[in-house]
Amino acid sequence: MKHTKQEMLIKALKILKDLNPQYFKDENLKKISYHENDELSRPKGKIANTWVAIVDEPIFDASEFLTISDDTGEPLYYQNANMIIHEIQKDNNGNYF
């Protein structure tokens, strides 16, 4: 494990606020947990150590998941029941989109 739970909690909050600034609230982040040798959805079948943040999506009353690489500390993908958003990028100012 390269990152602490606290570091990844702060990172997850930043990413989620950047991706959805109008609707995301801190209390929507339910928990974050470490997964050793996790099988990724993107790229399919790859194994990596990850942090997974569970997010309450209140509008549709559903859970969503943000997967962050423990190796790089950067987001791998965000997924909900309908799709996986796998191209989370970061601009020159450090903001995610």
All heavy atoms as an XYZ file, in Angstrom:
801
protein
N       0.846     -1.169      0.000
C       0.000      0.000      0.000
C       0.894      1.236      0.000
O       1.668      1.443      0.912
C      -0.904     -0.048      1.246
C      -1.885      1.071      1.305
S      -2.941      1.130      2.800
C      -3.380     -0.535      3.100
N       0.742      2.048     -1.044
C       1.570      3.247     -1.170
C       0.921      4.488     -0.555
O       1.611      5.428     -0.210
C       1.857      3.513     -2.645
C       2.766      2.492     -3.272
C       3.115      2.884     -4.688
C       4.097      1.902     -5.269
N       4.525      2.270     -6.606
N      -0.387      4.506     -0.495
C      -1.111      5.668      0.008
C      -1.916      5.285      1.244
O      -2.334      4.151      1.395
C      -2.051      6.216     -1.070
C      -1.327      6.744     -2.258
N      -0.990      5.961     -3.343
C      -0.848      7.967     -2.529
C      -0.355      6.688     -4.230
N      -0.249      7.907     -3.754
N      -2.176      6.279      2.078
C      -2.996      6.047      3.262
C      -4.475      6.262      2.933
O      -4.814      6.911      1.932
C      -2.612      7.002      4.409
O      -2.965      8.343      4.020
C      -1.134      6.910      4.749
N      -5.307      5.751      3.805
C      -6.742      5.940      3.631
C      -7.089      7.433      3.639
O      -7.908      7.894      2.838
C      -7.496      5.198      4.736
C      -8.979      5.217      4.570
C      -9.647      4.327      5.601
C     -11.133      4.234      5.333
N     -11.784      3.263      6.202
N      -6.461      8.190      4.521
C      -6.718      9.634      4.604
C      -6.308     10.347      3.317
O      -7.034     11.216      2.831
C      -6.001     10.236      5.812
C      -6.316     11.697      6.047
C      -7.786     11.961      6.360
O      -8.486     11.126      6.899
N      -8.247     13.145      6.006
N      -5.149     10.000      2.759
C      -4.706     10.609      1.496
C      -5.708     10.326      0.379
O      -6.051     11.217     -0.399
C      -3.344     10.041      1.070
C      -2.186     10.496      1.899
C      -0.899      9.761      1.552
O      -0.944      8.595      1.080
O       0.166     10.362      1.764
N      -6.176      9.093      0.312
C      -7.097      8.709     -0.751
C      -8.490      9.276     -0.536
O      -9.185      9.580     -1.507
C      -7.156      7.191     -0.906
C      -5.878      6.605     -1.491
S      -5.548      7.157     -3.196
C      -4.372      8.473     -2.943
N      -8.879      9.490      0.702
C     -10.155     10.140      0.989
C     -10.134     11.577      0.478
O     -11.071     12.029     -0.191
C     -10.432     10.101      2.490
C     -11.722     10.736      2.965
C     -12.926     10.030      2.377
C     -11.785     10.706      4.482
N      -9.051     12.282      0.754
C      -8.891     13.663      0.280
C      -8.865     13.691     -1.246
O      -9.516     14.535     -1.876
C      -7.615     14.302      0.878
C      -7.800     14.495      2.387
C      -7.274     15.615      0.189
C      -6.525     14.813      3.139
N      -8.141     12.759     -1.863
C      -8.054     12.685     -3.328
C      -9.427     12.396     -3.928
O      -9.838     13.031     -4.909
C      -7.056     11.609     -3.735
C      -6.976     11.342     -5.220
C      -6.379     12.484     -6.004
C      -4.893     12.327     -6.007
N      -4.210     13.063     -7.039
N     -10.158     11.440     -3.363
C     -11.482     11.084     -3.884
C     -12.431     12.277     -3.816
O     -13.164     12.550     -4.775
C     -12.050      9.897     -3.119
N     -12.415     13.001     -2.703
C     -13.268     14.179     -2.578
C     -12.935     15.220     -3.642
O     -13.835     15.812     -4.248
C     -13.146     14.786     -1.177
C     -13.825     14.005     -0.058
C     -13.418     14.561      1.303
C     -15.335     14.018     -0.218
N     -11.678     15.450     -3.889
C     -11.240     16.405     -4.921
C     -11.740     15.979     -6.299
O     -12.310     16.779     -7.045
C      -9.710     16.502     -4.906
C      -9.079     17.111     -6.134
C      -9.012     18.607     -6.063
C      -8.175     19.160     -7.210
N      -8.949     20.045     -8.061
N     -11.526     14.717     -6.647
C     -11.940     14.211     -7.957
C     -13.456     14.338     -8.121
O     -13.948     14.837     -9.142
C     -11.503     12.743     -8.141
C      -9.979     12.641     -8.168
C     -12.105     12.149     -9.412
C      -9.449     11.224     -7.970
N     -14.195     13.903     -7.126
C     -15.656     13.921     -7.210
C     -16.212     15.336     -7.295
O     -17.155     15.600     -8.051
C     -16.251     13.168     -6.027
C     -15.978     11.660     -6.046
C     -16.230     11.054     -4.676
C     -16.789     10.971     -7.127
N     -15.625     16.261     -6.551
C     -16.061     17.656     -6.628
C     -15.739     18.261     -7.988
O     -16.524     19.032     -8.536
C     -15.416     18.481     -5.518
C     -16.008     18.210     -4.161
C     -15.288     18.995     -3.077
C     -15.844     18.647     -1.720
N     -15.139     19.336     -0.637
N     -14.573     17.910     -8.546
C     -14.204     18.418     -9.869
C     -15.124     17.863    -10.955
O     -15.513     18.581    -11.876
C     -12.759     18.052    -10.219
C     -11.733     18.893     -9.486
O     -12.120     19.835     -8.748
O     -10.535     18.599     -9.632
N     -15.484     16.584    -10.853
C     -16.314     15.951    -11.876
C     -17.765     16.422    -11.821
O     -18.437     16.465    -12.851
C     -16.272     14.424    -11.745
C     -14.946     13.746    -12.059
C     -15.061     12.242    -11.811
C     -14.502     14.014    -13.490
N     -18.246     16.761    -10.647
C     -19.652     17.125    -10.497
C     -19.819     18.267     -9.493
O     -20.411     18.081     -8.424
C     -20.447     15.891    -10.055
C     -21.915     16.035    -10.300
O     -22.395     17.073    -10.724
N     -22.657     14.985     -9.992
N     -19.298     19.450     -9.821
C     -19.262     20.540     -8.833
C     -20.634     21.032     -8.378
O     -20.761     21.510     -7.256
C     -18.488     21.643     -9.552
C     -18.616     21.334    -11.000
C     -18.727     19.845    -11.110
N     -21.650     20.930     -9.213
C     -22.969     21.452     -8.835
C     -23.708     20.544     -7.862
O     -24.484     21.024     -7.047
C     -23.838     21.649    -10.070
C     -23.360     22.767    -10.958
C     -24.263     22.923    -12.160
O     -24.731     21.944    -12.714
N     -24.495     24.160    -12.559
N     -23.484     19.231     -7.940
C     -24.319     18.314     -7.180
C     -23.600     17.502     -6.110
O     -24.232     17.031     -5.186
C     -25.028     17.340     -8.134
C     -25.913     18.066     -9.106
C     -25.539     18.206    -10.431
C     -27.117     18.630     -8.700
C     -26.345     18.892    -11.326
C     -27.925     19.319     -9.583
C     -27.535     19.437    -10.897
O     -28.337     20.120    -11.772
N     -22.272     17.339     -6.223
C     -21.580     16.506     -5.251
C     -21.409     17.229     -3.925
O     -20.991     18.372     -3.873
C     -20.212     16.045     -5.757
C     -19.510     15.163     -4.763
C     -19.865     13.839     -4.628
C     -18.545     15.682     -3.905
C     -19.266     13.035     -3.659
C     -17.943     14.889     -2.952
C     -18.304     13.558     -2.830
N     -21.735     16.513     -2.844
C     -21.527     17.026     -1.489
C     -20.675     16.007     -0.739
O     -20.744     14.809     -1.000
C     -22.869     17.215     -0.788
C     -23.732     18.281     -1.445
C     -25.043     18.418     -0.710
C     -25.941     19.492     -1.236
N     -25.919     19.846     -2.587
N     -19.862     16.462      0.192
C     -18.963     15.573      0.937
C     -19.684     14.360      1.529
O     -19.157     13.258      1.524
C     -18.264     16.330      2.060
C     -17.202     17.293      1.555
O     -17.030     17.421      0.323
O     -16.538     17.920      2.403
N     -20.900     14.576      2.005
C     -21.628     13.470      2.634
C     -22.069     12.395      1.632
O     -22.485     11.302      2.034
C     -22.835     13.966      3.445
C     -23.854     14.730      2.651
C     -23.627     16.236      2.652
O     -22.543     16.705      3.017
O     -24.561     16.949      2.250
N     -21.962     12.683      0.325
C     -22.270     11.669     -0.686
C     -21.204     10.574     -0.734
O     -21.474      9.473     -1.210
C     -22.410     12.286     -2.080
C     -23.577     13.234     -2.198
O     -23.426     14.336     -2.691
N     -24.743     12.827     -1.735
N     -20.002     10.872     -0.265
C     -18.941      9.860     -0.220
C     -19.164      9.006      1.024
O     -18.998      9.472      2.148
C     -17.564     10.512     -0.194
C     -16.369      9.567     -0.121
C     -16.371      8.558     -1.256
C     -15.074     10.356     -0.132
N     -19.574      7.771      0.813
C     -19.937      6.891      1.927
C     -18.728      6.239      2.570
O     -18.653      6.126      3.780
C     -20.933      5.821      1.473
C     -22.253      6.403      1.060
C     -22.836      7.199      2.217
C     -24.091      7.924      1.854
N     -24.498      8.904      2.822
N     -17.788      5.750      1.782
C     -16.567      5.169      2.335
C     -15.559      4.949      1.219
O     -15.887      5.008      0.043
C     -16.851      3.870      3.086
C     -17.175      2.678      2.223
C     -17.353      1.439      3.114
C     -17.244      0.171      2.308
N     -17.255     -1.031      3.124
N     -14.320      4.706      1.634
C     -13.260      4.374      0.693
C     -12.490      3.196      1.287
O     -12.271      3.145      2.493
C     -12.335      5.579      0.404
C     -11.401      5.265     -0.756
C     -11.603      6.032      1.636
C     -10.780      6.489     -1.397
N     -12.158      2.239      0.436
C     -11.454      1.063      0.941
C     -10.383      0.607     -0.041
O     -10.479      0.820     -1.245
C     -12.441     -0.069      1.236
O     -13.177     -0.392      0.089
N      -9.382     -0.031      0.527
C      -8.233     -0.525     -0.227
C      -8.518     -1.946     -0.706
O      -9.077     -2.765      0.021
C      -6.991     -0.515      0.668
C      -5.755     -1.056      0.007
C      -5.090     -0.316     -0.955
C      -5.256     -2.304      0.351
C      -3.945     -0.809     -1.562
C      -4.110     -2.797     -0.243
C      -3.470     -2.040     -1.211
O      -2.333     -2.537     -1.803
N      -8.131     -2.211     -1.959
C      -8.302     -3.543     -2.548
C      -6.977     -3.983     -3.159
O      -6.527     -3.394     -4.145
C      -9.392     -3.528     -3.631
C     -10.735     -3.173     -3.091
N     -11.656     -4.101     -2.716
C     -11.300     -1.963     -2.839
C     -12.741     -3.495     -2.262
N     -12.538     -2.193     -2.323
N      -6.378     -4.984     -2.559
C      -5.119     -5.515     -3.074
C      -5.421     -6.507     -4.192
O      -6.333     -7.320     -4.092
C      -4.348     -6.205     -1.954
C      -2.924     -6.547     -2.341
C      -2.100     -6.967     -1.139
O      -2.584     -6.901     -0.009
O      -0.953     -7.372     -1.362
N      -4.650     -6.414     -5.281
C      -4.807     -7.303     -6.438
C      -6.236     -7.308     -6.963
O      -6.819     -8.363     -7.215
C      -4.345     -8.721     -6.110
C      -2.885     -8.758     -5.740
O      -2.057     -8.072     -6.346
N      -2.552     -9.535     -4.731
N      -6.785     -6.129     -7.167
C      -8.143     -5.953     -7.664
C      -8.175     -6.187     -9.172
O      -7.292     -5.720     -9.894
C      -8.584     -4.521     -7.350
C     -10.058     -4.274     -7.534
O     -10.828     -5.239     -7.662
O     -10.447     -3.089     -7.531
N      -9.182     -6.896     -9.656
C      -9.332     -7.072    -11.105
C     -10.103     -5.870    -11.639
O     -11.253     -5.623    -11.252
C     -10.085     -8.361    -11.441
C     -10.170     -8.582    -12.937
C     -10.780     -9.912    -13.317
O     -10.941    -10.776    -12.440
O     -11.101    -10.082    -14.499
N      -9.470     -5.111    -12.531
C     -10.052     -3.878    -13.042
C     -11.101     -4.143    -14.121
O     -11.029     -5.133    -14.841
C      -8.955     -2.987    -13.631
C      -7.808     -2.607    -12.700
C      -6.802     -1.743    -13.441
C      -8.317     -1.900    -11.463
N     -12.035     -3.208    -14.236
C     -13.007     -3.253    -15.336
C     -12.432     -2.611    -16.590
O     -12.825     -2.940    -17.692
C     -14.287     -2.512    -14.934
O     -14.921     -3.166    -13.867
N     -11.511     -1.671    -16.387
C     -10.840     -1.003    -17.510
C      -9.379     -0.843    -17.172
O      -9.086     -0.202    -16.176
C     -11.434      0.381    -17.775
C     -12.854      0.359    -18.246
C     -12.913      0.050    -19.727
N     -14.213      0.322    -20.262
C     -15.138     -0.604    -20.500
N     -14.908     -1.848    -20.233
N     -16.281     -0.270    -21.008
N      -8.431     -1.358    -17.905
C      -8.606     -2.354    -18.956
C      -9.045     -3.685    -18.352
O      -8.564     -4.090    -17.274
C      -7.250     -2.468    -19.611
C      -6.273     -1.966    -18.613
C      -7.018     -1.013    -17.728
N      -9.955     -4.318    -19.026
C     -10.576     -5.560    -18.551
C      -9.523     -6.606    -18.214
O      -8.609     -6.859    -18.984
C     -11.511     -6.111    -19.625
C     -12.327     -7.270    -19.153
C     -13.747     -6.846    -18.985
C     -14.598     -8.036    -18.613
N     -15.257     -7.848    -17.375
N      -9.627     -7.171    -17.012
C      -8.757     -8.268    -16.609
C      -7.420     -7.880    -16.005
O      -6.736     -8.719    -15.445
N      -7.049     -6.601    -16.081
C      -5.788     -6.171    -15.483
C      -5.924     -6.208    -13.957
O      -6.983     -5.911    -13.403
C      -5.424     -4.758    -15.941
C      -4.093     -4.295    -15.376
C      -3.707     -2.921    -15.872
C      -2.410     -2.520    -15.189
N      -1.997     -1.180    -15.535
N      -4.852     -6.560    -13.283
C      -4.826     -6.636    -11.822
C      -4.001     -5.467    -11.280
O      -2.901     -5.195    -11.774
C      -4.209     -7.975    -11.350
C      -4.938     -9.168    -11.962
C      -4.171     -8.043     -9.834
C      -6.376     -9.321    -11.533
N      -4.541     -4.778    -10.283
C      -3.832     -3.648     -9.677
C      -4.320     -3.448     -8.246
O      -5.421     -3.874     -7.890
C      -4.069     -2.374    -10.491
N      -3.502     -2.795     -7.446
C      -3.919     -2.381     -6.106
C      -4.692     -1.080     -6.251
O      -4.207     -0.141     -6.909
C      -2.722     -2.203     -5.190
C      -1.983     -3.506     -4.976
O      -2.561     -4.591     -5.051
N      -0.702     -3.415     -4.713
N      -5.898     -1.044     -5.680
C      -6.762      0.110     -5.890
C      -7.396      0.591     -4.591
O      -7.415     -0.119     -3.584
C      -7.916     -0.232     -6.859
O      -8.710     -1.275     -6.289
C      -7.399     -0.662     -8.217
N      -7.915      1.776     -4.682
C      -8.795      2.339     -3.662
C     -10.130      2.546     -4.357
O     -10.179      3.096     -5.455
C      -8.257      3.676     -3.160
C      -7.031      3.527     -2.328
C      -5.737      3.521     -2.765
C      -6.982      3.326     -0.928
N      -4.883      3.334     -1.708
C      -5.622      3.210     -0.568
C      -7.940      3.236      0.074
C      -5.217      3.015      0.743
C      -7.531      3.045      1.375
C      -6.179      2.945      1.699
N     -11.213      2.102     -3.723
C     -12.543      2.257     -4.298
C     -13.383      3.106     -3.352
O     -13.565      2.763     -2.181
C     -13.214      0.898     -4.565
C     -14.625      1.097     -5.112
C     -12.377      0.067     -5.540
N     -13.865      4.224     -3.898
C     -14.739      5.112     -3.143
C     -16.180      4.795     -3.527
O     -16.511      4.734     -4.704
C     -14.416      6.561     -3.471
N     -17.017      4.588     -2.516
C     -18.435      4.336     -2.750
C     -19.180      5.648     -2.553
O     -19.069      6.295     -1.506
C     -18.975      3.261     -1.800
C     -18.211      1.964     -2.023
C     -20.481      3.068     -2.009
C     -18.541      0.871     -1.041
N     -19.921      6.023     -3.596
C     -20.590      7.311     -3.631
C     -22.099      7.103     -3.686
O     -22.595      6.333     -4.512
C     -20.140      8.121     -4.870
C     -20.802      9.481     -4.911
C     -18.623      8.251     -4.900
N     -22.822      7.792     -2.818
C     -24.280      7.775     -2.843
C     -24.730      8.804     -3.864
O     -24.389      9.984     -3.754
C     -24.824      8.112     -1.453
C     -26.331      8.140     -1.406
O     -26.967      7.344     -2.132
O     -26.880      8.946     -0.627
N     -25.483      8.355     -4.853
C     -26.005      9.253     -5.883
C     -27.467      9.504     -5.526
O     -28.345      8.694     -5.841
C     -25.857      8.603     -7.267
C     -25.868      9.576     -8.424
C     -27.185     10.286     -8.582
O     -28.231      9.636     -8.590
O     -27.183     11.528     -8.641
N     -27.780     10.618     -4.833
C     -29.114     10.821     -4.270
C     -30.225     11.061     -5.293
O     -31.370     10.739     -5.028
C     -28.930     12.022     -3.353
C     -27.741     12.740     -3.863
C     -26.870     11.691     -4.490
N     -29.907     11.599     -6.446
C     -30.948     11.898     -7.433
C     -31.617     10.611     -7.912
O     -32.829     10.525     -8.028
C     -30.374     12.702     -8.619
C     -29.908     14.074     -8.115
C     -31.410     12.855     -9.729
C     -29.175     14.906     -9.113
N     -30.812      9.586     -8.198
C     -31.347      8.315     -8.685
C     -31.337      7.229     -7.608
O     -31.628      6.074     -7.901
C     -30.562      7.851     -9.908
C     -30.692      8.788    -11.071
C     -29.625      9.613    -11.437
C     -31.882      8.886    -11.780
C     -29.745     10.488    -12.497
C     -32.003      9.765    -12.839
C     -30.934     10.574    -13.205
N     -30.990      7.596     -6.375
C     -30.936      6.661     -5.255
C     -30.128      5.413     -5.626
O     -30.615      4.283     -5.560
C     -32.346      6.283     -4.809
C     -32.334      5.536     -3.488
O     -31.419      5.771     -2.671
O     -33.224      4.691     -3.280
N     -28.892      5.643     -6.028
C     -28.031      4.546     -6.464
C     -26.628      4.740     -5.901
O     -26.276      5.823     -5.440
C     -27.974      4.507     -7.987
N     -25.842      3.671     -5.968
C     -24.434      3.749     -5.575
C     -23.567      3.836     -6.825
O     -23.859      3.196     -7.835
C     -24.025      2.516     -4.774
O     -24.678      2.510     -3.538
N     -22.525      4.631     -6.730
C     -21.542      4.756     -7.803
C     -20.175      4.511     -7.193
O     -20.006      4.575     -5.976
C     -21.638      6.134     -8.460
C     -22.994      6.366     -9.090
C     -23.138      7.721     -9.755
O     -22.370      8.660     -9.436
O     -24.019      7.842    -10.597
N     -19.190      4.239     -8.047
C     -17.879      3.837     -7.565
C     -16.777      4.558     -8.316
O     -16.764      4.572     -9.547
C     -17.708      2.320     -7.733
C     -18.827      1.541     -7.108
C     -19.940      1.194     -7.843
C     -18.770      1.194     -5.768
C     -20.992      0.498     -7.261
C     -19.814      0.497     -5.181
C     -20.924      0.155     -5.928
N     -15.854      5.131     -7.573
C     -14.660      5.757     -8.127
C     -13.483      4.864     -7.779
O     -13.231      4.606     -6.604
C     -14.456      7.151     -7.537
C     -13.138      7.850     -7.868
C     -13.030      8.120     -9.372
C     -13.008      9.138     -7.071
N     -12.763      4.397     -8.808
C     -11.609      3.528     -8.587
C     -10.342      4.333     -8.845
O     -10.183      4.937     -9.907
C     -11.668      2.296     -9.516
O     -12.895      1.597     -9.257
C     -10.491      1.366     -9.268
N      -9.451      4.326     -7.849
C      -8.199      5.093     -7.895
C      -7.036      4.122     -7.776
O      -7.054      3.220     -6.935
C      -8.148      6.120     -6.740
C      -9.360      7.052     -6.793
C      -6.839      6.909     -6.777
C      -9.501      7.942     -5.567
N      -6.008      4.326     -8.578
C      -4.810      3.492     -8.523
C      -4.022      3.787     -7.252
O      -3.739      4.955     -6.945
C      -3.928      3.771     -9.742
O      -2.653      3.196     -9.575
N      -3.654      2.739     -6.518
C      -2.787      2.933     -5.359
C      -1.376      3.258     -5.826
O      -0.645      3.986     -5.163
C      -2.764      1.694     -4.462
C      -1.920      1.911     -3.215
O      -2.183      2.895     -2.494
O      -1.008      1.111     -2.970
N      -1.000      2.766     -6.975
C       0.337      2.989     -7.502
C       0.576      4.458     -7.853
O       1.564      5.046     -7.440
C       0.562      2.106     -8.740
C       1.999      2.139     -9.222
O       2.915      2.098     -8.374
O       2.209      2.220    -10.451
N      -0.354      5.070     -8.602
C      -0.174      6.448     -9.065
C      -0.932      7.478     -8.240
O      -0.633      8.672     -8.305
C      -0.625      6.591    -10.521
O      -2.045      6.348    -10.590
C       0.123      5.640    -11.447
N      -1.966      7.024     -7.525
C      -2.810      7.966     -6.794
C      -3.772      8.710     -7.691
O      -4.408      9.671     -7.263
N      -3.915      8.265     -8.918
C      -4.789      8.926     -9.897
C      -6.007      8.051    -10.190
O      -5.946      6.825    -10.080
C      -4.025      9.228    -11.187
C      -2.932     10.264    -11.025
C      -3.450     11.636    -10.605
O      -4.564     12.037    -11.028
O      -2.747     12.321     -9.833
N      -7.116      8.687    -10.608
C      -8.327      7.920    -10.889
C      -8.159      7.017    -12.107
O      -7.515      7.398    -13.090
C      -9.382      8.993    -11.153
C      -8.618     10.186    -11.592
C      -7.303     10.114    -10.864
N      -8.724      5.831    -12.019
C      -8.731      4.904    -13.147
C     -10.049      5.001    -13.900
O     -10.061      5.085    -15.126
C      -8.503      3.472    -12.663
C      -7.156      3.219    -12.013
C      -7.124      1.833    -11.385
C      -6.044      3.374    -13.036
N     -11.152      4.964    -13.166
C     -12.465      5.113    -13.785
C     -13.522      5.348    -12.716
O     -13.305      5.130    -11.530
C     -12.847      3.912    -14.653
C     -12.689      2.563    -13.989
C     -13.697      2.019    -13.207
C     -11.531      1.816    -14.161
C     -13.553      0.786    -12.603
C     -11.377      0.580    -13.559
C     -12.402      0.071    -12.780
O     -12.253     -1.155    -12.180
N     -14.668      5.804    -13.200
C     -15.840      6.057    -12.365
C     -16.966      5.256    -12.975
O     -17.135      5.251    -14.188
C     -16.164      7.558    -12.400
C     -17.238      7.988    -11.446
C     -16.945      8.196    -10.103
C     -18.532      8.207    -11.873
C     -17.913      8.613     -9.215
C     -19.514      8.621    -10.989
C     -19.201      8.822     -9.663
O     -20.164      9.227     -8.781
N     -17.717      4.543    -12.156
C     -18.780      3.738    -12.740
C     -20.065      3.825    -11.941
O     -20.057      4.054    -10.741
C     -18.358      2.285    -12.898
C     -18.206      1.506    -11.613
C     -17.664      0.115    -11.867
O     -16.457     -0.063    -12.002
N     -18.544     -0.853    -11.935
N     -21.166      3.670    -12.678
C     -22.476      3.548    -12.054
C     -23.133      2.307    -12.641
O     -22.485      1.532    -13.346
C     -23.307      4.824    -12.248
C     -23.564      5.143    -13.705
O     -23.631      4.269    -14.569
N     -23.727      6.420    -14.001
N     -24.386      2.101    -12.374
C     -25.069      0.890    -12.837
C     -25.169      0.815    -14.356
O     -25.284     -0.266    -14.920
C     -26.464      0.823    -12.228
N     -25.093      1.944    -15.027
C     -25.305      1.974    -16.473
C     -24.039      2.016    -17.308
O     -24.052      1.611    -18.466
C     -26.176      3.178    -16.846
C     -27.520      3.120    -16.183
O     -28.165      2.086    -16.162
N     -27.948      4.228    -15.609
N     -22.950      2.552    -16.752
C     -21.759      2.718    -17.580
C     -20.507      2.923    -16.746
O     -20.569      3.196    -15.556
C     -21.930      3.894    -18.523
C     -21.984      5.229    -17.845
S     -22.183      6.530    -19.058
C     -22.865      7.792    -18.031
N     -19.376      2.803    -17.433
C     -18.076      3.105    -16.851
C     -17.514      4.306    -17.598
O     -17.395      4.282    -18.819
C     -17.110      1.917    -16.974
C     -17.627      0.736    -16.164
C     -15.707      2.312    -16.525
C     -16.809     -0.520    -16.326
N     -17.212      5.344    -16.860
C     -16.551      6.511    -17.441
C     -15.067      6.302    -17.193
O     -14.617      6.323    -16.059
C     -17.019      7.815    -16.770
C     -18.531      7.949    -16.878
C     -16.309      9.012    -17.372
C     -19.119      9.025    -16.000
N     -14.317      6.043    -18.240
C     -12.930      5.657    -18.017
C     -11.906      6.661    -18.496
O     -10.728      6.405    -18.414
C     -12.650      4.277    -18.630
C     -12.906      4.204    -20.095
N     -11.945      4.475    -21.029
C     -14.010      3.885    -20.780
C     -12.454      4.333    -22.229
N     -13.706      3.967    -22.098
N     -12.329      7.808    -18.924
C     -11.346      8.787    -19.367
C     -11.391     10.026    -18.485
O     -11.728     11.096    -18.930
C     -11.593      9.141    -20.828
C     -11.285      7.983    -21.746
C     -11.204      8.408    -23.200
O     -10.595      9.458    -23.464
O     -11.752      7.684    -24.020
N     -11.063      9.850    -17.232
C     -10.957     10.982    -16.328
C      -9.587     11.592    -16.563
O      -8.573     10.911    -16.485
C     -11.116     10.553    -14.858
C     -12.492      9.917    -14.649
C     -10.914     11.746    -13.929
C     -12.662      9.299    -13.281
N      -9.572     12.864    -16.899
C      -8.317     13.549    -17.187
C      -8.103     14.672    -16.190
O      -9.016     15.068    -15.473
C      -8.349     14.084    -18.616
C      -8.471     12.983    -19.643
C      -8.553     13.528    -21.055
O      -8.266     14.692    -21.310
N      -8.955     12.697    -21.995
N      -6.878     15.186    -16.180
C      -6.520     16.279    -15.278
C      -5.911     17.396    -16.106
O      -5.035     17.153    -16.944
C      -5.532     15.777    -14.224
C      -5.195     16.806    -13.175
C      -4.541     16.225    -11.921
C      -3.246     15.544    -12.146
N      -2.520     15.227    -10.902
N      -6.392     18.629    -15.889
C      -5.852     19.758    -16.634
C      -4.567     20.276    -15.984
O      -4.107     19.743    -14.963
C      -6.900     20.869    -16.797
C      -7.313     21.542    -15.494
O      -6.585     21.441    -14.475
O      -8.382     22.197    -15.487
N      -3.998     21.311    -16.560
C      -2.729     21.871    -16.073
C      -2.836     22.487    -14.673
O      -1.829     22.699    -14.007
C      -2.201     22.913    -17.051
C      -1.764     22.297    -18.360
O      -1.421     21.097    -18.402
N      -1.787     23.072    -19.429
N      -4.067     22.769    -14.240
C      -4.285     23.340    -12.914
C      -4.573     22.272    -11.862
O      -4.869     22.598    -10.715
C      -5.442     24.340    -12.958
C      -5.126     25.527    -13.832
O      -4.004     26.047    -13.813
N      -6.104     25.967    -14.603
N      -4.526     20.991    -12.270
C      -4.769     19.903    -11.335
C      -6.223     19.569    -11.115
O      -6.572     18.873    -10.165
N      -7.097     20.074    -11.996
C      -8.533     19.804    -11.879
C      -8.917     18.639    -12.781
O      -8.454     18.541    -13.921
C      -9.347     21.045    -12.262
C      -9.053     22.201    -11.347
O      -9.079     22.059    -10.132
N      -8.768     23.356    -11.917
N      -9.801     17.790    -12.286
C     -10.233     16.605    -13.033
C     -11.484     16.898    -13.834
O     -12.346     17.673    -13.403
C     -10.488     15.449    -12.068
C      -9.234     14.994    -11.380
C      -8.869     15.528    -10.148
C      -8.403     14.056    -11.966
C      -7.696     15.126     -9.511
C      -7.220     13.653    -11.332
C      -6.890     14.198    -10.110
O      -5.737     13.804     -9.494
N     -11.545     16.271    -15.017
C     -12.730     16.410    -15.864
C     -12.971     15.143    -16.640
O     -12.112     14.279    -16.697
C     -12.606     17.615    -16.798
C     -11.455     17.527    -17.768
C     -11.668     17.048    -19.059
C     -10.173     17.908    -17.409
C     -10.598     16.974    -19.962
C      -9.115     17.826    -18.298
C      -9.332     17.368    -19.583
